[in-house]
Amino acid sequence: MRWFIVLGLYALAASVTLSFSNPSSSQVALNSQPDPNAANRDITMERYAIGGRKSIFAHYYSLKLDCSPSGWQDVRLSKSPENGEAKLIEATAIIGYSATNPRVKCNGRSTKSMALEYVPTKGYTGSDSIEVELINEVGQRNKYTYNITVK
C-alpha cells in the first residue's frame, strides 16, 4: 500500500504528495525507494505573507489509489512562528496530481484535509518560520519547514 500526503498552495491550487512537489516540479513518490527510511523526509519551503493577513500555506491529506481517504495520519505543528500565529484547521482541498502520478484520475475532486493557516502580526515585516510534522500509520515521517518572509 502506498501513502500519499498532499500539500497544496491555496492561491495556486497546486498540490504535492507524500510524494512532494510545488507547482513547477514533478511529484516523486517518497515510498517508492527500496530503503524504508527513504520515505522519512525533512523538506524546507520558502513562503511570503503580508502582515495581518491570513495565508493558507499547505493542505495535508492521504489518498488510496481509488481516490478514497487512506488510514490515519497525525499532523502537528512542531514549531510555532515567533511573529504571528499558525494553526492547523480542518479544510477541503482540491486534488491536483501530476500526470505521472497514479492518482491523476482523482484530480479536480475535493477531499478533507488539514490546512496550515498563518497570520503574521499586523505591521510586522521580516522573517518567521513554522515547522509541521506528519506521521502516518505505516510510520513514515515528514517534517516541513516553512521559512516565511513577511512583507
N, CA, C and O atoms as a GROMACS GRO file, in nm:
protein
  604
    1MET      N    1   0.085  -0.117   0.000
    1MET     CA    2   0.000   0.000   0.000
    1MET      C    3   0.089   0.123   0.000
    1MET      O    4   0.185   0.129   0.078
    2ARG      N    5   0.063   0.220  -0.083
    2ARG     CA    6   0.138   0.345  -0.087
    2ARG      C    7   0.061   0.454  -0.017
    2ARG      O    8  -0.061   0.458  -0.025
    3TRP      N    9   0.132   0.541   0.050
    3TRP     CA   10   0.071   0.654   0.121
    3TRP      C   11   0.111   0.781   0.054
    3TRP      O   12   0.227   0.799   0.017
    4PHE      N   13   0.017   0.869   0.038
    4PHE     CA   14   0.046   0.997  -0.024
    4PHE      C   15  -0.014   1.106   0.063
    4PHE      O   16  -0.130   1.099   0.103
    5ILE      N   17   0.064   1.206   0.091
    5ILE     CA   18   0.018   1.324   0.163
    5ILE      C   19   0.036   1.439   0.068
    5ILE      O   20   0.140   1.453   0.004
    6VAL      N   21  -0.063   1.521   0.058
    6VAL     CA   22  -0.059   1.627  -0.042
    6VAL      C   23  -0.057   1.763   0.024
    6VAL      O   24  -0.132   1.790   0.119
    7LEU      N   25   0.028   1.847  -0.027
    7LEU     CA   26   0.033   1.986   0.014
    7LEU      C   27  -0.014   2.068  -0.105
    7LEU      O   28   0.025   2.039  -0.219
    8GLY      N   29  -0.095   2.166  -0.082
    8GLY     CA   30  -0.140   2.249  -0.193
    8GLY      C   31  -0.123   2.395  -0.159
    8GLY      O   32  -0.145   2.436  -0.045
    9LEU      N   33  -0.085   2.471  -0.255
    9LEU     CA   34  -0.081   2.615  -0.238
    9LEU      C   35  -0.222   2.665  -0.258
    9LEU      O   36  -0.281   2.644  -0.364
   10TYR      N   37  -0.276   2.729  -0.160
   10TYR     CA   38  -0.416   2.772  -0.161
   10TYR      C   39  -0.446   2.857  -0.284
   10TYR      O   40  -0.543   2.831  -0.356
   11ALA      N   41  -0.364   2.957  -0.308
   11ALA     CA   42  -0.394   3.051  -0.415
   11ALA      C   43  -0.371   2.990  -0.554
   11ALA      O   44  -0.437   3.029  -0.650
   12LEU      N   45  -0.279   2.896  -0.564
   12LEU     CA   46  -0.246   2.842  -0.694
   12LEU      C   47  -0.313   2.708  -0.722
   12LEU      O   48  -0.304   2.656  -0.833
   13ALA      N   49  -0.381   2.652  -0.624
   13ALA     CA   50  -0.448   2.522  -0.636
   13ALA      C   51  -0.351   2.416  -0.685
   13ALA      O   52  -0.390   2.326  -0.759
   14ALA      N   53  -0.224   2.426  -0.645
   14ALA     CA   54  -0.125   2.326  -0.680
   14ALA      C   55  -0.120   2.224  -0.569
   14ALA      O   56  -0.171   2.249  -0.459
   15SER      N   57  -0.061   2.109  -0.595
   15SER     CA   58  -0.056   2.010  -0.489
   15SER      C   59   0.073   1.931  -0.492
   15SER      O   60   0.148   1.932  -0.590
   16VAL      N   61   0.096   1.864  -0.382
   16VAL     CA   62   0.215   1.786  -0.363
   16VAL      C   63   0.175   1.660  -0.289
   16VAL      O   64   0.080   1.662  -0.211
   17THR      N   65   0.243   1.552  -0.312
   17THR     CA   66   0.206   1.428  -0.245
   17THR      C   67   0.320   1.375  -0.161
   17THR      O   68   0.433   1.422  -0.175
   18LEU      N   69   0.295   1.283  -0.077
   18LEU     CA   70   0.398   1.218   0.007
   18LEU      C   71   0.491   1.155  -0.090
   18LEU      O   72   0.577   1.074  -0.056
   19SER      N   73   0.478   1.185  -0.180
   19SER     CA   74   0.538   1.249  -0.293
   19SER      C   75   0.524   1.398  -0.263
   19SER      O   76   0.421   1.441  -0.212
   20PHE      N   77   0.624   1.477  -0.294
   20PHE     CA   78   0.621   1.620  -0.267
   20PHE      C   79   0.657   1.695  -0.393
   20PHE      O   80   0.746   1.655  -0.468
   21SER      N   81   0.585   1.804  -0.417
   21SER     CA   82   0.622   1.890  -0.529
   21SER      C   83   0.570   2.029  -0.504
   21SER      O   84   0.499   2.054  -0.406
   22ASN      N   85   0.604   2.118  -0.590
   22ASN     CA   86   0.544   2.250  -0.590
   22ASN      C   87   0.489   2.270  -0.730
   22ASN      O   88   0.502   2.182  -0.814
   23PRO      N   89   0.428   2.384  -0.757
   23PRO     CA   90   0.361   2.400  -0.886
   23PRO      C   91   0.449   2.376  -1.008
   23PRO      O   92   0.397   2.342  -1.115
   24SER      N   93   0.580   2.392  -0.996
   24SER     CA   94   0.663   2.379  -1.115
   24SER      C   95   0.748   2.253  -1.116
   24SER      O   96   0.827   2.234  -1.209
   25SER      N   97   0.734   2.167  -1.017
   25SER     CA   98   0.816   2.046  -1.017
   25SER      C   99   0.729   1.922  -1.026
   25SER      O  100   0.610   1.926  -0.996
   26SER      N  101   0.790   1.813  -1.068
   26SER     CA  102   0.714   1.689  -1.077
   26SER      C  103   0.708   1.623  -0.941
   26SER      O  104   0.791   1.651  -0.854
   27GLN      N  105   0.611   1.534  -0.922
   27GLN     CA  106   0.595   1.467  -0.795
   27GLN      C  107   0.680   1.342  -0.792
   27GLN      O  108   0.696   1.273  -0.893
   28VAL      N  109   0.736   1.313  -0.674
   28VAL     CA  110   0.822   1.198  -0.655
   28VAL      C  111   0.762   1.117  -0.542
   28VAL      O  112   0.746   1.169  -0.432
   29ALA      N  113   0.730   0.992  -0.565
   29ALA     CA  114   0.674   0.909  -0.459
   29ALA      C  115   0.784   0.878  -0.360
   29ALA      O  116   0.883   0.813  -0.394
   30LEU      N  117   0.767   0.924  -0.236
   30LEU     CA  118   0.870   0.909  -0.136
   30LEU      C  119   0.887   0.764  -0.095
   30LEU      O  120   0.997   0.724  -0.057
   31ASN      N  121   0.784   0.684  -0.101
   31ASN     CA  122   0.796   0.546  -0.056
   31ASN      C  123   0.824   0.450  -0.171
   31ASN      O  124   0.806   0.330  -0.155
   32SER      N  125   0.866   0.500  -0.286
   32SER     CA  126   0.895   0.413  -0.399
   32SER      C  127   1.039   0.362  -0.395
   32SER      O  128   1.076   0.278  -0.478
   33GLN      N  129   1.119   0.408  -0.303
   33GLN     CA  130   1.257   0.366  -0.292
   33GLN      C  131   1.266   0.242  -0.203
   33GLN      O  132   1.184   0.226  -0.113
   34PRO      N  133   1.363   0.154  -0.227
   34PRO     CA  134   1.372   0.030  -0.151
   34PRO      C  135   1.402   0.052  -0.002
   34PRO      O  136   1.359  -0.029   0.080
   35ASP      N  137   1.474   0.155   0.034
   35ASP     CA  138   1.507   0.183   0.173
   35ASP      C  139   1.383   0.236   0.245
   35ASP      O  140   1.333   0.342   0.208
   36PRO      N  141   1.331   0.164   0.348
   36PRO     CA  142   1.209   0.210   0.416
   36PRO      C  143   1.225   0.346   0.483
   36PRO      O  144   1.126   0.416   0.506
   37ASN      N  145   1.348   0.384   0.516
   37ASN     CA  146   1.370   0.515   0.578
   37ASN      C  147   1.377   0.627   0.475
   37ASN      O  148   1.379   0.744   0.512
   38ALA      N  149   1.381   0.592   0.347
   38ALA     CA  150   1.386   0.694   0.242
   38ALA      C  151   1.259   0.777   0.240
   38ALA      O  152   1.259   0.888   0.188
   39ALA      N  153   1.150   0.724   0.296
   39ALA     CA  154   1.023   0.796   0.298
   39ALA      C  155   1.020   0.903   0.407
   39ALA      O  156   0.932   0.990   0.406
   40ASN      N  157   1.114   0.898   0.499
   40ASN     CA  158   1.120   0.997   0.607
   40ASN      C  159   1.200   1.116   0.556
   40ASN      O  160   1.320   1.105   0.530
   41ARG      N  161   1.133   1.231   0.543
   41ARG     CA  162   1.197   1.346   0.480
   41ARG      C  163   1.186   1.472   0.564
   41ARG      O  164   1.091   1.491   0.640
   42ASP      N  165   1.285   1.556   0.549
   42ASP     CA  166   1.283   1.693   0.601
   42ASP      C  167   1.282   1.783   0.479
   42ASP      O  168   1.376   1.782   0.399
   43ILE      N  169   1.176   1.861   0.463
   43ILE     CA  170   1.157   1.944   0.345
   43ILE      C  171   1.144   2.089   0.388
   43ILE      O  172   1.069   2.120   0.480
   44THR      N  173   1.218   2.178   0.322
   44THR     CA  174   1.213   2.320   0.353
   44THR      C  175   1.156   2.395   0.234
   44THR      O  176   1.194   2.372   0.119
   45MET      N  177   1.062   2.487   0.263
   45MET     CA  178   0.998   2.567   0.159
   45MET      C  179   1.002   2.715   0.196
   45MET      O  180   1.000   2.750   0.314
   46GLU      N  181   1.008   2.799   0.097
   46GLU     CA  182   1.004   2.944   0.116
   46GLU      C  183   0.863   2.992   0.087
   46GLU      O  184   0.802   2.951  -0.012
   47ARG      N  185   0.810   3.080   0.173
   47ARG     CA  186   0.677   3.136   0.154
   47ARG      C  187   0.681   3.286   0.182
   47ARG      O  188   0.772   3.336   0.249
   48TYR      N  189   0.581   3.357   0.132
   48TYR     CA  190   0.566   3.500   0.155
   48TYR      C  191   0.429   3.525   0.217
   48TYR      O  192   0.333   3.454   0.189
   49ALA      N  193   0.422   3.628   0.301
   49ALA     CA  194   0.296   3.664   0.366
   49ALA      C  195   0.292   3.815   0.384
   49ALA      O  196   0.395   3.883   0.375
   50ILE      N  197   0.173   3.867   0.409
   50ILE     CA  198   0.151   4.009   0.435
   50ILE      C  199   0.109   4.022   0.581
   50ILE      O  200   0.019   3.951   0.626
   51GLY      N  201   0.172   4.114   0.655
   51GLY     CA  202   0.140   4.134   0.796
   51GLY      C  203  -0.009   4.153   0.820
   51GLY      O  204  -0.073   4.234   0.753
   52GLY      N  205  -0.066   4.077   0.914
   52GLY     CA  206  -0.206   4.089   0.949
   52GLY      C  207  -0.302   4.015   0.857
   52GLY      O  208  -0.422   4.013   0.883
   53ARG      N  209  -0.252   3.954   0.750
   53ARG     CA  210  -0.338   3.884   0.654
   53ARG      C  211  -0.319   3.733   0.662
   53ARG      O  212  -0.206   3.684   0.675
   54LYS      N  213  -0.429   3.659   0.656
   54LYS     CA  214  -0.426   3.513   0.664
   54LYS      C  215  -0.379   3.453   0.533
   54LYS      O  216  -0.420   3.494   0.425
   55SER      N  217  -0.291   3.354   0.546
   55SER     CA  218  -0.245   3.275   0.431
   55SER      C  219  -0.267   3.128   0.463
   55SER      O  220  -0.256   3.086   0.578
   56ILE      N  221  -0.297   3.050   0.362
   56ILE     CA  222  -0.302   2.904   0.374
   56ILE      C  223  -0.181   2.852   0.298
   56ILE      O  224  -0.177   2.861   0.175
   57PHE      N  225  -0.083   2.798   0.370
   57PHE     CA  226   0.041   2.754   0.307
   57PHE      C  227   0.036   2.612   0.253
   57PHE      O  228   0.110   2.580   0.160
   58ALA      N  229  -0.049   2.527   0.308
   58ALA     CA  230  -0.048   2.386   0.266
   58ALA      C  231  -0.176   2.316   0.306
   58ALA      O  232  -0.246   2.356   0.399
   59HIS      N  233  -0.205   2.208   0.234
   59HIS     CA  234  -0.312   2.114   0.269
   59HIS      C  235  -0.246   1.977   0.282
   59HIS      O  236  -0.164   1.939   0.199
   60TYR      N  237  -0.282   1.905   0.386
   60TYR     CA  238  -0.225   1.772   0.410
   60TYR      C  239  -0.338   1.671   0.405
   60TYR      O  240  -0.437   1.683   0.478
   61TYR      N  241  -0.324   1.569   0.318
   61TYR     CA  242  -0.422   1.461   0.314
   61TYR      C  243  -0.356   1.337   0.256
   61TYR      O  244  -0.246   1.343   0.201
   62SER      N  245  -0.425   1.226   0.268
   62SER     CA  246  -0.372   1.098   0.225
   62SER      C  247  -0.479   1.022   0.149
   62SER      O  248  -0.590   1.003   0.199
   63LEU      N  249  -0.447   0.979   0.027
   63LEU     CA  250  -0.544   0.909  -0.057
   63LEU      C  251  -0.492   0.772  -0.103
   63LEU      O  252  -0.372   0.754  -0.122
   64LYS      N  253  -0.585   0.678  -0.119
   64LYS     CA  254  -0.554   0.549  -0.180
   64LYS      C  255  -0.559   0.564  -0.331
   64LYS      O  256  -0.598   0.669  -0.382
   65LEU      N  257  -0.518   0.460  -0.403
   65LEU     CA  258  -0.520   0.465  -0.549
   65LEU      C  259  -0.661   0.483  -0.606
   65LEU      O  260  -0.676   0.535  -0.716
   66ASP      N  261  -0.764   0.441  -0.530
   66ASP     CA  262  -0.902   0.458  -0.579
   66ASP      C  263  -0.960   0.595  -0.541
   66ASP      O  264  -1.080   0.617  -0.557
   67CYS      N  265  -0.877   0.685  -0.492
   67CYS     CA  266  -0.912   0.823  -0.455
   67CYS      C  267  -0.985   0.834  -0.321
   67CYS      O  268  -1.023   0.944  -0.281
   68SER      N  269  -1.006   0.724  -0.252
   68SER     CA  270  -1.069   0.730  -0.121
   68SER      C  271  -0.963   0.764  -0.016
   68SER      O  272  -0.844   0.739  -0.037
   69PRO      N  273  -1.005   0.822   0.096
   69PRO     CA  274  -0.909   0.857   0.201
   69PRO      C  275  -0.837   0.733   0.254
   69PRO      O  276  -0.897   0.626   0.266
   70SER      N  277  -0.709   0.749   0.286
   70SER     CA  278  -0.629   0.642   0.344
   70SER      C  279  -0.656   0.635   0.494
   70SER      O  280  -0.745   0.702   0.546
   71GLY      N  281  -0.578   0.553   0.560
   71GLY     CA  282  -0.588   0.542   0.705
   71GLY      C  283  -0.546   0.671   0.772
   71GLY      O  284  -0.540   0.776   0.707
   72TRP      N  285  -0.518   0.666   0.897
   72TRP     CA  286  -0.491   0.786   0.975
   72TRP      C  287  -0.355   0.846   0.942
   72TRP      O  288  -0.264   0.779   0.894
   73GLN      N  289  -0.346   0.973   0.969
   73GLN     CA  290  -0.220   1.046   0.967
   73GLN      C  291  -0.226   1.148   1.079
   73GLN      O  292  -0.330   1.210   1.102
   74ASP      N  293  -0.115   1.166   1.147
   74ASP     CA  294  -0.107   1.264   1.254
   74ASP      C  295  -0.033   1.384   1.200
   74ASP      O  296   0.081   1.373   1.156
   75VAL      N  297  -0.097   1.499   1.201
   75VAL     CA  298  -0.038   1.624   1.153
   75VAL      C  299  -0.032   1.717   1.272
   75VAL      O  300  -0.134   1.744   1.336
   76ARG      N  301   0.089   1.766   1.303
   76ARG     CA  302   0.100   1.856   1.418
   76ARG      C  303   0.200   1.968   1.392
   76ARG      O  304   0.298   1.953   1.318
   77LEU      N  305   0.171   2.079   1.455
   77LEU     CA  306   0.260   2.195   1.450
   77LEU      C  307   0.373   2.165   1.548
   77LEU      O  308   0.350   2.158   1.668
   78SER      N  309   0.496   2.148   1.498
   78SER     CA  310   0.607   2.116   1.587
   78SER      C  311   0.689   2.239   1.625
   78SER      O  312   0.767   2.235   1.720
   79LYS      N  313   0.673   2.349   1.552
   79LYS     CA  314   0.738   2.476   1.588
   79LYS      C  315   0.646   2.589   1.544
   79LYS      O  316   0.613   2.603   1.426
   80SER      N  317   0.604   2.667   1.641
   80SER     CA  318   0.516   2.781   1.613
   80SER      C  319   0.597   2.901   1.568
   80SER      O  320   0.715   2.912   1.600
   81PRO      N  321   0.535   2.991   1.493
   81PRO     CA  322   0.606   3.112   1.449
   81PRO      C  323   0.628   3.207   1.567
   81PRO      O  324   0.553   3.205   1.664
   82GLU      N  325   0.730   3.288   1.556
   82GLU     CA  326   0.760   3.387   1.661
   82GLU      C  327   0.690   3.520   1.637
   82GLU      O  328   0.672   3.598   1.730
   83ASN      N  329   0.650   3.547   1.513
   83ASN     CA  330   0.596   3.678   1.478
   83ASN      C  331   0.458   3.668   1.415
   83ASN      O  332   0.425   3.741   1.321
   84GLY      N  333   0.378   3.578   1.467
   84GLY     CA  334   0.244   3.560   1.415
   84GLY      C  335   0.180   3.438   1.478
   84GLY      O  336   0.228   3.386   1.579
   85GLU      N  337   0.072   3.392   1.417
   85GLU     CA  338   0.000   3.276   1.467
   85GLU      C  339  -0.017   3.174   1.354
   85GLU      O  340  -0.053   3.210   1.242
   86ALA      N  341   0.008   3.049   1.386
   86ALA     CA  342  -0.014   2.940   1.291
   86ALA      C  343  -0.104   2.837   1.358
   86ALA      O  344  -0.094   2.813   1.478
   87LYS      N  345  -0.191   2.777   1.277
   87LYS     CA  346  -0.274   2.669   1.330
   87LYS      C  347  -0.311   2.576   1.218
   87LYS      O  348  -0.312   2.612   1.100
   88LEU      N  349  -0.342   2.453   1.257
   88LEU     CA  350  -0.390   2.352   1.164
   88LEU      C  351  -0.541   2.348   1.177
   88LEU      O  352  -0.594   2.333   1.286
   89ILE      N  353  -0.609   2.361   1.064
   89ILE     CA  354  -0.754   2.364   1.065
   89ILE      C  355  -0.808   2.258   0.970
   89ILE      O  356  -0.743   2.223   0.872
   90GLU      N  357  -0.927   2.208   0.999
   90GLU     CA  358  -0.993   2.117   0.906
   90GLU      C  359  -1.038   2.198   0.786
   90GLU      O  360  -1.093   2.308   0.800
   91ALA      N  361  -1.015   2.143   0.667
   91ALA     CA  362  -1.046   2.216   0.545
   91ALA      C  363  -1.079   2.116   0.434
   91ALA      O  364  -1.077   1.995   0.454
   92THR      N  365  -1.109   2.170   0.319
   92THR     CA  366  -1.130   2.091   0.199
   92THR      C  367  -1.025   2.132   0.098
   92THR      O  368  -1.001   2.251   0.078
   93ALA      N  369  -0.963   2.035   0.034
   93ALA     CA  370  -0.862   2.063  -0.067
   93ALA      C  371  -0.910   2.009  -0.201
   93ALA      O  372  -0.981   1.909  -0.207
   94ILE      N  373  -0.871   2.076  -0.308
   94ILE     CA  374  -0.896   2.027  -0.443
   94ILE      C  375  -0.773   1.947  -0.484
   94ILE      O  376  -0.661   1.997  -0.478
   95ILE      N  377  -0.795   1.824  -0.525
   95ILE     CA  378  -0.685   1.733  -0.558
   95ILE      C  379  -0.627   1.771  -0.694
   95ILE      O  380  -0.700   1.801  -0.788
   96GLY      N  381  -0.494   1.769  -0.702
   96GLY     CA  382  -0.426   1.802  -0.827
   96GLY      C  383  -0.291   1.734  -0.835
   96GLY      O  384  -0.191   1.790  -0.792
   97TYR      N  385  -0.287   1.613  -0.891
   97TYR     CA  386  -0.164   1.537  -0.906
   97TYR      C  387  -0.102   1.559  -1.043
   97TYR      O  388  -0.171   1.597  -1.137
   98SER      N  389   0.028   1.534  -1.052
   98SER     CA  390   0.095   1.544  -1.182
   98SER      C  391   0.050   1.428  -1.271
   98SER      O  392  -0.003   1.329  -1.222
   99ALA      N  393   0.072   1.442  -1.400
   99ALA     CA  394   0.027   1.341  -1.497
   99ALA      C  395   0.091   1.205  -1.473
   99ALA      O  396   0.033   1.104  -1.512
  100THR      N  397   0.206   1.199  -1.412
  100THR     CA  398   0.275   1.072  -1.389
  100THR      C  399   0.229   1.001  -1.261
  100THR      O  400   0.266   0.886  -1.239
  101ASN      N  401   0.151   1.066  -1.179
  101ASN     CA  402   0.105   1.006  -1.054
  101ASN      C  403  -0.014   0.916  -1.082
  101ASN      O  404  -0.105   0.954  -1.156
  102PRO      N  405  -0.016   0.795  -1.024
  102PRO     CA  406  -0.130   0.705  -1.049
  102PRO      C  407  -0.263   0.759  -0.996
  102PRO      O  408  -0.368   0.706  -1.029
  103ARG      N  409  -0.260   0.864  -0.914
  103ARG     CA  410  -0.381   0.925  -0.861
  103ARG      C  411  -0.430   1.043  -0.945
  103ARG      O  412  -0.517   1.118  -0.902
  104VAL      N  413  -0.374   1.060  -1.064
  104VAL     CA  414  -0.414   1.171  -1.150
  104VAL      C  415  -0.564   1.166  -1.180
  104VAL      O  416  -0.625   1.271  -1.203
  105LYS      N  417  -0.622   1.048  -1.178
  105LYS     CA  418  -0.767   1.035  -1.203
  105LYS      C  419  -0.849   1.101  -1.092
  105LYS      O  420  -0.969   1.124  -1.109
  106CYS      N  421  -0.786   1.131  -0.978
  106CYS     CA  422  -0.854   1.196  -0.866
  106CYS      C  423  -0.862   1.348  -0.884
  106CYS      O  424  -0.938   1.415  -0.814
  107ASN      N  425  -0.784   1.402  -0.977
  107ASN     CA  426  -0.775   1.547  -0.995
  107ASN      C  427  -0.911   1.613  -1.012
  107ASN      O  428  -1.001   1.560  -1.077
  108GLY      N  429  -0.923   1.730  -0.951
  108GLY     CA  430  -1.045   1.808  -0.961
  108GLY      C  431  -1.147   1.775  -0.854
  108GLY      O  432  -1.239   1.853  -0.830
  109ARG      N  433  -1.133   1.660  -0.790
  109ARG     CA  434  -1.223   1.624  -0.681
  109ARG      C  435  -1.179   1.696  -0.554
  109ARG      O  436  -1.066   1.745  -0.545
  110SER      N  437  -1.267   1.701  -0.457
  110SER     CA  438  -1.229   1.759  -0.329
  110SER      C  439  -1.216   1.649  -0.225
  110SER      O  440  -1.276   1.543  -0.237
  111THR      N  441  -1.136   1.677  -0.124
  111THR     CA  442  -1.116   1.582  -0.015
  111THR      C  443  -1.094   1.659   0.115
  111THR      O  444  -1.051   1.775   0.113
  112LYS      N  445  -1.123   1.594   0.226
  112LYS     CA  446  -1.096   1.655   0.357
  112LYS      C  447  -0.946   1.663   0.377
  112LYS      O  448  -0.871   1.575   0.334
  113SER      N  449  -0.903   1.769   0.442
  113SER     CA  450  -0.761   1.788   0.467
  113SER      C  451  -0.741   1.864   0.597
  113SER      O  452  -0.836   1.916   0.656
  114MET      N  453  -0.617   1.870   0.639
  114MET     CA  454  -0.576   1.963   0.743
  114MET      C  455  -0.499   2.072   0.668
  114MET      O  456  -0.412   2.042   0.587
  115ALA      N  457  -0.532   2.197   0.696
  115ALA     CA  458  -0.466   2.308   0.628
  115ALA      C  459  -0.381   2.386   0.727
  115ALA      O  460  -0.418   2.401   0.844
  116LEU      N  461  -0.266   2.433   0.681
  116LEU     CA  462  -0.178   2.517   0.763
  116LEU      C  463  -0.213   2.662   0.737
  116LEU      O  464  -0.191   2.714   0.627
  117GLU      N  465  -0.267   2.727   0.839
  117GLU     CA  466  -0.307   2.867   0.831
  117GLU      C  467  -0.205   2.951   0.908
  117GLU      O  468  -0.164   2.914   1.018
  118TYR      N  469  -0.164   3.063   0.851
  118TYR     CA  470  -0.067   3.151   0.915
  118TYR      C  471  -0.113   3.295   0.903
  118TYR      O  472  -0.154   3.340   0.796
  119VAL      N  473  -0.106   3.368   1.014
  119VAL     CA  474  -0.136   3.512   1.016
  119VAL      C  475  -0.021   3.582   1.088
  119VAL      O  476  -0.007   3.568   1.209
  120PRO      N  477   0.062   3.657   1.014
  120PRO     CA  478   0.168   3.732   1.079
  120PRO      C  479   0.111   3.849   1.158
  120PRO      O  480   0.004   3.901   1.126
  121THR      N  481   0.182   3.889   1.260
  121THR     CA  482   0.142   4.002   1.341
  121THR      C  483   0.123   4.125   1.252
  121THR      O  484   0.207   4.156   1.168
  122LYS      N  485   0.011   4.196   1.273
  122LYS     CA  486  -0.018   4.316   1.193
  122LYS      C  487   0.095   4.417   1.210
  122LYS      O  488   0.138   4.446   1.321
  123GLY      N  489   0.142   4.470   1.098
  123GLY     CA  490   0.250   4.568   1.099
  123GLY      C  491   0.389   4.508   1.099
  123GLY      O  492   0.487   4.580   1.079
  124TYR      N  493   0.400   4.378   1.121
  124TYR     CA  494   0.531   4.313   1.123
  124TYR      C  495   0.582   4.291   0.980
  124TYR      O  496   0.505   4.252   0.892
  125THR      N  497   0.711   4.315   0.959
  125THR     CA  498   0.780   4.276   0.836
  125THR      C  499   0.909   4.210   0.877
  125THR      O  500   0.972   4.250   0.975
  126GLY      N  501   0.949   4.109   0.804
  126GLY     CA  502   1.072   4.037   0.837
  126GLY      C  503   1.053   3.888   0.820
  126GLY      O  504   0.967   3.842   0.744
  127SER      N  505   1.134   3.812   0.891
  127SER     CA  506   1.136   3.666   0.877
  127SER      C  507   1.056   3.598   0.987
  127SER      O  508   1.039   3.652   1.096
  128ASP      N  509   1.008   3.481   0.955
  128ASP     CA  510   0.938   3.395   1.051
  128ASP      C  511   0.954   3.252   0.999
  128ASP      O  512   0.997   3.231   0.886
  129SER      N  513   0.918   3.155   1.081
  129SER     CA  514   0.922   3.017   1.034
  129SER      C  515   0.824   2.931   1.113
  129SER      O  516   0.788   2.962   1.227
  130ILE      N  517   0.783   2.823   1.050
  130ILE     CA  518   0.690   2.726   1.107
  130ILE      C  519   0.741   2.588   1.071
  130ILE      O  520   0.798   2.568   0.964
  131GLU      N  521   0.720   2.491   1.161
  131GLU     CA  522   0.750   2.352   1.129
  131GLU      C  523   0.626   2.267   1.154
  131GLU      O  524   0.557   2.283   1.254
  132VAL      N  525   0.599   2.176   1.061
  132VAL     CA  526   0.487   2.084   1.070
  132VAL      C  527   0.542   1.943   1.053
  132VAL      O  528   0.623   1.917   0.964
  133GLU      N  529   0.498   1.852   1.140
  133GLU     CA  530   0.541   1.713   1.131
  133GLU      C  531   0.420   1.625   1.102
  133GLU      O  532   0.313   1.642   1.160
  134LEU      N  533   0.439   1.530   1.010
  134LEU     CA  534   0.334   1.435   0.974
  134LEU      C  535   0.387   1.294   0.996
  134LEU      O  536   0.500   1.262   0.958
  135ILE      N  537   0.306   1.210   1.057
  135ILE     CA  538   0.338   1.068   1.073
  135ILE      C  539   0.214   0.991   1.032
  135ILE      O  540   0.102   1.026   1.072
  136ASN      N  541   0.232   0.885   0.951
  136ASN     CA  542   0.116   0.807   0.909
  136ASN      C  543   0.119   0.668   0.972
  136ASN      O  544   0.212   0.634   1.045
  137GLU      N  545   0.016   0.589   0.944
  137GLU     CA  546   0.000   0.460   1.011
  137GLU      C  547   0.107   0.358   0.977
  137GLU      O  548   0.120   0.258   1.047
  138VAL      N  549   0.183   0.379   0.870
  138VAL     CA  550   0.293   0.288   0.840
  138VAL      C  551   0.426   0.342   0.892
  138VAL      O  552   0.532   0.288   0.860
  139GLY      N  553   0.420   0.449   0.971
  139GLY     CA  554   0.539   0.502   1.038
  139GLY      C  555   0.625   0.595   0.956
  139GLY      O  556   0.737   0.626   0.996
  140GLN      N  557   0.576   0.641   0.842
  140GLN     CA  558   0.653   0.738   0.764
  140GLN      C  559   0.639   0.875   0.829
  140GLN      O  560   0.531   0.913   0.874
  141ARG      N  561   0.749   0.950   0.834
  141ARG     CA  562   0.751   1.081   0.896
  141ARG      C  563   0.807   1.183   0.798
  141ARG      O  564   0.911   1.160   0.735
  142ASN      N  565   0.738   1.295   0.786
  142ASN     CA  566   0.787   1.408   0.708
  142ASN      C  567   0.782   1.531   0.798
  142ASN      O  568   0.686   1.553   0.871
  143LYS      N  569   0.889   1.610   0.790
  143LYS     CA  570   0.889   1.739   0.860
  143LYS      C  571   0.902   1.847   0.755
  143LYS      O  572   0.995   1.847   0.675
  144TYR      N  573   0.806   1.941   0.756
  144TYR     CA  574   0.805   2.052   0.664
  144TYR      C  575   0.841   2.179   0.739
  144TYR      O  576   0.776   2.215   0.837
  145THR      N  577   0.944   2.247   0.693
  145THR     CA  578   0.983   2.376   0.750
  145THR      C  579   0.946   2.484   0.649
  145THR      O  580   0.985   2.478   0.532
  146TYR      N  581   0.870   2.582   0.695
  146TYR     CA  582   0.829   2.694   0.611
  146TYR      C  583   0.907   2.817   0.657
  146TYR      O  584   0.883   2.868   0.767
  147ASN      N  585   1.000   2.864   0.575
  147ASN     CA  586   1.070   2.990   0.602
  147ASN      C  587   0.989   3.100   0.535
  147ASN      O  588   0.968   3.099   0.414
  148ILE      N  589   0.944   3.194   0.616
  148ILE     CA  590   0.848   3.293   0.570
  148ILE      C  591   0.911   3.432   0.567
  148ILE      O  592   0.979   3.473   0.661
  149THR      N  593   0.886   3.504   0.459
  149THR     CA  594   0.921   3.645   0.451
  149THR      C  595   0.791   3.723   0.458
  149THR      O  596   0.704   3.710   0.372
  150VAL      N  597   0.777   3.804   0.563
  150VAL     CA  598   0.657   3.884   0.582
  150VAL      C  599   0.685   4.022   0.525
  150VAL      O  600   0.782   4.087   0.563
  151LYS      N  601   0.601   4.066   0.432
  151LYS     CA  602   0.618   4.196   0.368
  151LYS      C  603   0.516   4.295   0.419
  151LYS      O  604   0.515   4.410   0.376
   0.00000   0.00000   0.00000
